[in-house]
Amino acid sequence: MRRLVSAIALSGAILATLTACDPPMPESLLVELAERTVICPESAVDVSVTESVLDVSSFWNDSLTNACPVTFNIVEEAASGIQITDHESFKCEPFLSVPVAMDAAVVTFMVGDNYELTLDAPTLAGILSGAITNWSDPAIVSLNEYAILPDQEIVVSPSALGPARDAMETWLESETGADLDLSYIEDVPGLESESIYALADGEIRITAFSSTLTTGYPLANIATIPGDVASVVVPDARLIQTAGTQVDVIKDVDAQTVNFAYNRENEAKPLLGAVDALAPYAPVYAIKMGLCGEDTVDLRNTARYLLRLDAQGVIATGVSSPLPEHIRIAAAALIDAGNPSIDLSTEVTQ
């Protein structure tokens, strides 16, 4: 017991010395210190989640219950509480919003009996811009030697998840060097899986990687070198997470927001346990968490729990991806900064 007390006292003394330093501790260390304390909300918080993390939310709830034990209420809509969404905007008015997970834009399709389709950036941009309008177009045929592509009109779905649409637009513009306006594709409320199940023959849709896993629908392979089928990559979680190592943090303390953006100029890094970096799949975007209603300690503590390393690890068991560590740190730091129950200037609770 004496050794334990001494260790805690020493930790507090060291921390007090660190917090008095100029310059102050980096965000990563502050977040790591806060991570050592599990703060249990005193009351239940309403949480509304998008379907891409719906299965994961039950694991979050079980883990939090085992740790505290408390629970949060999964509700359809949260006017006051936490809303997690992969749509363009929240249904509530958040006073703070940060990423909670990562996803990527992909293309799913329904064309005859084809379950495999290869596209490259110029061809996909041509389809989405209306320059390529038929499945028998030579640009598509040349990339799909074994597909049976009919003389049939291509129908582009008029809706998509807004962040997926925007990520796809940005990526295609960077790949082709030409402007692309996808504003005609609307972000409409509702379950993305239902929109995918409603695809008609000849239709192509921008959607989320997580949604294709949920529905079992095919996603298009991407030739990273235009016209070169030998350069084809199949979007998967590892390639998406590799792209996550290249994203830049976008943090606005005044607006109380954190987001991220892919930056191809950043070097792709190997994933944990790997030696070499994989080819990144670039059209990544954030699944966002908004805190709505009254700014309470319970609300921030619950949101902060969802950004803990263990809670983020659970995300990897679902259909979306956990946050890159530097994004998780920025998001957690913003939540911690407004939480009066976290006082890193005095002690560390073991």
C-alpha positions as CSV (number, residue, x, y, z in Angstrom):
1,M,0.0,0.0,0.0
2,R,2.8,2.4,0.9
3,R,4.5,1.8,-2.4
4,L,1.2,2.4,-4.3
5,V,0.6,5.7,-2.5
6,S,4.2,6.8,-3.2
7,A,3.9,5.9,-6.9
8,I,0.7,8.0,-7.2
9,A,2.4,10.9,-5.3
10,L,5.4,10.7,-7.6
11,S,3.2,10.6,-10.7
12,G,1.4,13.7,-9.4
13,A,4.6,15.5,-8.7
14,I,6.0,14.7,-12.1
15,L,2.8,15.8,-13.8
16,A,2.7,19.0,-11.8
17,T,6.3,19.7,-13.0
18,L,5.3,18.9,-16.6
19,T,2.3,21.1,-16.6
20,A,4.4,24.0,-15.4
21,C,6.7,23.6,-18.3
22,D,7.0,26.1,-21.2
23,P,6.0,25.1,-23.8
24,P,3.1,23.1,-22.3
25,M,2.6,19.4,-22.7
26,P,1.6,18.2,-26.2
27,E,-1.9,17.0,-26.8
28,S,-0.8,13.4,-27.2
29,L,0.6,13.4,-23.6
30,L,-2.5,15.1,-22.2
31,V,-4.8,12.6,-23.8
32,E,-2.6,9.7,-22.7
33,L,-2.8,10.9,-19.1
34,A,-6.6,11.4,-19.3
35,E,-6.9,7.9,-20.7
36,R,-5.7,6.4,-17.4
37,T,-8.9,7.5,-15.8
38,V,-12.2,5.9,-16.5
39,I,-14.8,8.5,-15.7
40,C,-18.3,7.0,-15.3
41,P,-21.2,9.2,-16.3
42,E,-23.7,9.4,-13.4
43,S,-26.7,9.2,-15.5
44,A,-27.7,7.7,-18.9
45,V,-27.1,9.6,-22.0
46,D,-29.2,9.3,-25.2
47,V,-27.1,8.2,-28.2
48,S,-28.3,8.1,-31.8
49,V,-26.0,6.1,-34.1
50,T,-25.7,5.6,-37.9
51,E,-26.0,2.0,-39.2
52,S,-22.3,1.9,-40.0
53,V,-21.6,1.7,-36.2
54,L,-24.9,0.3,-35.0
55,D,-23.5,-3.2,-34.2
56,V,-20.5,-1.7,-32.6
57,S,-22.6,0.5,-30.3
58,S,-23.9,-2.6,-28.5
59,F,-20.3,-3.6,-27.6
60,W,-19.6,0.0,-26.5
61,N,-22.6,-0.2,-24.2
62,D,-21.6,-3.5,-22.8
63,S,-18.0,-2.4,-22.1
64,L,-19.1,0.8,-20.4
65,T,-21.6,-1.1,-18.3
66,N,-18.9,-3.5,-17.2
67,A,-16.6,-0.7,-16.3
68,C,-18.9,1.5,-14.3
69,P,-21.6,0.0,-14.4
70,V,-23.9,2.4,-16.3
71,T,-25.4,2.5,-19.7
72,F,-26.4,4.8,-22.5
73,N,-29.7,4.7,-24.3
74,I,-29.7,4.0,-28.0
75,V,-32.4,6.2,-29.5
76,E,-33.6,6.9,-33.1
77,E,-32.9,10.6,-32.8
78,A,-31.1,12.6,-30.1
79,A,-32.1,16.2,-29.8
80,S,-30.2,16.3,-26.6
81,G,-27.3,13.8,-26.2
82,I,-24.9,12.3,-28.8
83,Q,-25.6,11.8,-32.4
84,I,-23.2,9.8,-34.6
85,T,-23.8,10.2,-38.4
86,D,-22.3,9.5,-41.7
87,H,-24.6,12.0,-43.4
88,E,-23.7,15.5,-44.4
89,S,-25.2,17.2,-41.3
90,F,-26.6,16.4,-37.9
91,K,-30.3,16.2,-37.1
92,C,-29.6,18.2,-33.9
93,E,-27.6,21.3,-33.4
94,P,-24.3,20.2,-31.9
95,F,-22.2,22.5,-29.8
96,L,-19.2,20.3,-30.5
97,S,-18.4,17.8,-33.3
98,V,-15.5,15.4,-33.8
99,P,-14.8,12.3,-35.8
100,V,-15.5,9.0,-34.1
101,A,-14.7,6.5,-36.9
102,M,-13.5,6.5,-40.5
103,D,-15.1,5.2,-43.7
104,A,-14.4,5.6,-47.5
105,A,-16.4,6.3,-50.6
106,V,-16.8,3.4,-53.0
107,V,-19.0,2.6,-56.0
108,T,-21.6,-0.1,-56.1
109,F,-23.5,-1.2,-59.2
110,M,-26.2,-3.3,-60.7
111,V,-25.5,-4.3,-64.3
112,G,-26.7,-7.6,-65.6
113,D,-25.2,-10.6,-63.9
114,N,-21.8,-8.9,-63.3
115,Y,-20.5,-9.1,-59.8
116,E,-17.2,-7.6,-60.7
117,L,-16.4,-4.3,-62.3
118,T,-13.2,-2.3,-62.8
119,L,-13.1,1.4,-63.3
120,D,-10.3,4.0,-63.3
121,A,-10.5,7.6,-62.3
122,P,-11.1,9.1,-65.8
123,T,-13.8,6.6,-66.6
124,L,-15.6,6.9,-63.3
125,A,-15.4,10.7,-63.6
126,G,-16.8,10.4,-67.1
127,I,-19.8,8.3,-65.8
128,L,-20.5,10.7,-62.9
129,S,-20.2,13.8,-65.1
130,G,-22.5,12.4,-67.8
131,A,-19.8,12.2,-70.5
132,I,-20.1,8.3,-70.5
133,T,-23.7,7.2,-70.6
134,N,-23.7,3.6,-71.8
135,W,-22.4,0.4,-70.2
136,S,-21.0,-0.7,-73.6
137,D,-18.8,2.4,-73.8
138,P,-15.2,1.4,-75.0
139,A,-13.6,3.0,-71.9
140,I,-15.6,0.6,-69.6
141,V,-15.2,-2.4,-71.9
142,S,-11.4,-2.1,-72.2
143,L,-11.1,-2.4,-68.4
144,N,-13.5,-5.4,-68.1
145,E,-12.4,-8.1,-70.5
146,Y,-14.5,-10.8,-69.0
147,A,-17.6,-8.8,-68.2
148,I,-20.8,-8.9,-70.2
149,L,-21.6,-5.2,-70.6
150,P,-24.9,-4.6,-72.4
151,D,-25.9,-1.7,-74.7
152,Q,-27.8,-0.1,-71.8
153,E,-28.0,3.4,-70.3
154,I,-26.0,4.0,-67.2
155,V,-28.2,5.5,-64.4
156,V,-26.3,7.4,-61.7
157,S,-28.2,7.3,-58.3
158,P,-29.4,10.8,-57.5
159,S,-28.5,10.4,-53.8
160,A,-25.5,9.4,-51.7
161,L,-24.1,9.9,-48.3
162,G,-22.9,13.5,-48.5
163,P,-19.4,12.9,-47.0
164,A,-18.9,10.0,-49.4
165,R,-20.0,12.0,-52.4
166,D,-17.6,14.9,-51.4
167,A,-14.7,12.5,-50.8
168,M,-15.2,10.9,-54.2
169,E,-15.4,14.3,-55.9
170,T,-12.2,15.5,-54.3
171,W,-10.3,12.3,-55.1
172,L,-11.5,12.2,-58.7
173,E,-10.5,15.9,-59.2
174,S,-7.1,15.2,-57.8
175,E,-6.6,12.1,-60.0
176,T,-7.8,13.6,-63.2
177,G,-6.8,17.2,-62.8
178,A,-10.2,18.3,-63.9
179,D,-13.1,19.9,-62.1
180,L,-16.1,17.7,-61.2
181,D,-19.4,18.9,-59.8
182,L,-21.4,16.3,-58.0
183,S,-23.7,18.7,-56.3
184,Y,-26.6,17.2,-58.3
185,I,-26.3,14.1,-56.0
186,E,-28.2,14.8,-52.9
187,D,-27.6,13.6,-49.3
188,V,-31.0,12.4,-48.2
189,P,-32.0,11.1,-44.8
190,G,-32.5,7.4,-44.3
191,L,-30.6,4.1,-44.2
192,E,-28.0,3.7,-46.9
193,S,-28.5,0.0,-47.0
194,E,-32.2,0.5,-48.1
195,S,-31.0,2.7,-51.0
196,I,-28.5,0.1,-52.1
197,Y,-31.1,-2.7,-52.0
198,A,-33.3,-0.5,-54.2
199,L,-30.7,-0.3,-57.0
200,A,-32.2,-0.9,-60.5
201,D,-30.5,-2.7,-63.3
202,G,-28.1,-0.4,-65.0
203,E,-27.6,1.8,-61.9
204,I,-24.4,2.9,-60.3
205,R,-24.2,4.5,-56.8
206,I,-21.6,6.3,-54.7
207,T,-21.8,4.7,-51.3
208,A,-19.8,3.8,-48.2
209,F,-17.4,0.9,-47.9
210,S,-19.2,0.0,-44.7
211,S,-22.5,-0.1,-46.5
212,T,-21.3,-2.6,-49.2
213,L,-20.1,-4.9,-46.4
214,T,-23.5,-4.5,-44.6
215,T,-25.5,-5.3,-47.8
216,G,-23.1,-7.8,-49.5
217,Y,-23.4,-5.8,-52.7
218,P,-20.3,-5.6,-55.0
219,L,-18.0,-2.6,-55.1
220,A,-16.0,-1.5,-58.1
221,N,-12.3,-2.2,-58.3
222,I,-10.1,0.8,-59.1
223,A,-7.3,0.8,-61.6
224,T,-4.8,3.2,-60.0
225,I,-3.1,3.8,-63.4
226,P,-5.7,4.9,-66.1
227,G,-6.3,2.0,-68.5
228,D,-3.9,-0.4,-66.8
229,V,-5.8,-3.4,-65.4
230,A,-2.5,-4.6,-63.8
231,S,-2.7,-1.7,-61.4
232,V,-6.1,-2.7,-60.0
233,V,-6.8,-2.4,-56.3
234,V,-9.8,-3.8,-54.4
235,P,-10.9,-1.3,-51.7
236,D,-10.6,-2.9,-48.3
237,A,-10.2,-1.9,-44.6
238,R,-6.4,-2.1,-44.7
239,L,-6.1,0.3,-47.7
240,I,-8.6,2.7,-46.1
241,Q,-6.6,2.7,-42.8
242,T,-3.4,3.2,-44.8
243,A,-5.0,6.3,-46.3
244,G,-5.8,7.4,-42.7
245,T,-2.0,7.7,-42.1
246,Q,-2.0,10.5,-44.7
247,V,-4.8,12.7,-43.5
248,D,-4.4,16.1,-42.1
249,V,-6.1,17.3,-38.9
250,I,-8.6,20.2,-39.4
251,K,-9.2,21.7,-36.0
252,D,-11.2,24.8,-35.2
253,V,-11.3,25.5,-31.4
254,D,-13.6,28.5,-31.8
255,A,-16.2,26.5,-33.7
256,Q,-15.5,23.4,-31.5
257,T,-14.9,21.1,-34.4
258,V,-12.3,18.6,-35.5
259,N,-12.3,16.9,-38.9
260,F,-9.7,15.5,-41.3
261,A,-8.8,15.6,-45.0
262,Y,-6.8,13.3,-47.2
263,N,-3.5,14.7,-48.3
264,R,-1.7,12.7,-51.0
265,E,1.5,14.6,-50.3
266,N,1.8,13.0,-46.9
267,E,3.8,9.8,-46.9
268,A,1.7,6.6,-46.4
269,K,2.9,4.7,-43.3
270,P,2.8,1.0,-42.5
271,L,-0.1,-0.2,-40.4
272,L,0.7,-1.5,-36.9
273,G,2.7,-4.7,-37.1
274,A,3.5,-4.2,-40.8
275,V,6.9,-3.4,-42.3
276,D,5.8,-1.7,-45.5
277,A,2.9,0.6,-46.3
278,L,0.1,-0.7,-48.5
279,A,-1.3,1.3,-51.4
280,P,-3.7,3.8,-49.8
281,Y,-7.4,3.9,-50.9
282,A,-7.8,7.7,-50.8
283,P,-11.5,8.7,-50.8
284,V,-11.7,8.6,-47.0
285,Y,-14.1,10.6,-44.7
286,A,-15.2,10.9,-41.1
287,I,-18.1,9.4,-39.4
288,K,-18.9,12.3,-37.1
289,M,-20.0,12.5,-33.5
290,G,-22.0,15.6,-32.4
291,L,-22.7,16.7,-28.8
292,C,-26.2,18.3,-28.6
293,G,-28.3,20.0,-25.9
294,E,-26.8,21.1,-22.6
295,D,-23.1,20.8,-22.2
296,T,-22.8,18.5,-19.2
297,V,-20.0,16.4,-17.7
298,D,-22.0,13.2,-18.3
299,L,-22.3,14.1,-22.0
300,R,-18.6,14.8,-22.4
301,N,-17.5,11.8,-20.4
302,T,-19.7,9.5,-22.6
303,A,-18.3,11.0,-25.8
304,R,-14.8,10.8,-24.4
305,Y,-15.3,7.1,-23.7
306,L,-16.1,6.5,-27.4
307,L,-12.7,7.9,-28.2
308,R,-10.7,5.8,-25.8
309,L,-8.3,3.3,-27.4
310,D,-10.3,0.3,-26.2
311,A,-13.6,1.7,-27.6
312,Q,-11.8,2.6,-30.9
313,G,-10.5,-1.0,-31.0
314,V,-14.0,-2.3,-31.0
315,I,-14.8,-0.3,-34.2
316,A,-12.3,-2.5,-36.0
317,T,-14.6,-5.5,-35.4
318,G,-17.4,-3.8,-37.4
319,V,-17.7,-2.5,-40.9
320,S,-16.0,0.9,-40.5
321,S,-12.5,1.7,-39.4
322,P,-11.1,3.3,-36.2
323,L,-9.7,6.7,-36.3
324,P,-6.0,7.3,-37.1
325,E,-4.2,8.0,-33.8
326,H,-3.4,11.6,-34.5
327,I,-7.0,12.3,-35.3
328,R,-8.2,10.5,-32.2
329,I,-5.9,12.6,-30.1
330,A,-7.1,15.8,-31.6
331,A,-10.7,14.9,-31.1
332,A,-10.2,13.6,-27.5
333,A,-8.3,16.7,-26.6
334,L,-11.1,19.0,-27.7
335,I,-13.6,17.1,-25.6
336,D,-11.3,17.0,-22.6
337,A,-10.6,20.7,-22.8
338,G,-14.2,21.6,-21.9
339,N,-14.6,18.9,-19.3
340,P,-14.4,20.3,-15.7
341,S,-14.2,16.7,-14.3
342,I,-10.8,16.2,-15.9
343,D,-8.1,18.2,-14.1
344,L,-4.7,17.2,-15.3
345,S,-2.9,20.0,-13.5
346,T,-3.1,18.2,-10.1
347,E,-3.0,14.5,-10.2
348,V,-3.3,11.3,-12.1
349,T,-5.9,8.8,-10.9
350,Q,-4.8,5.2,-11.3
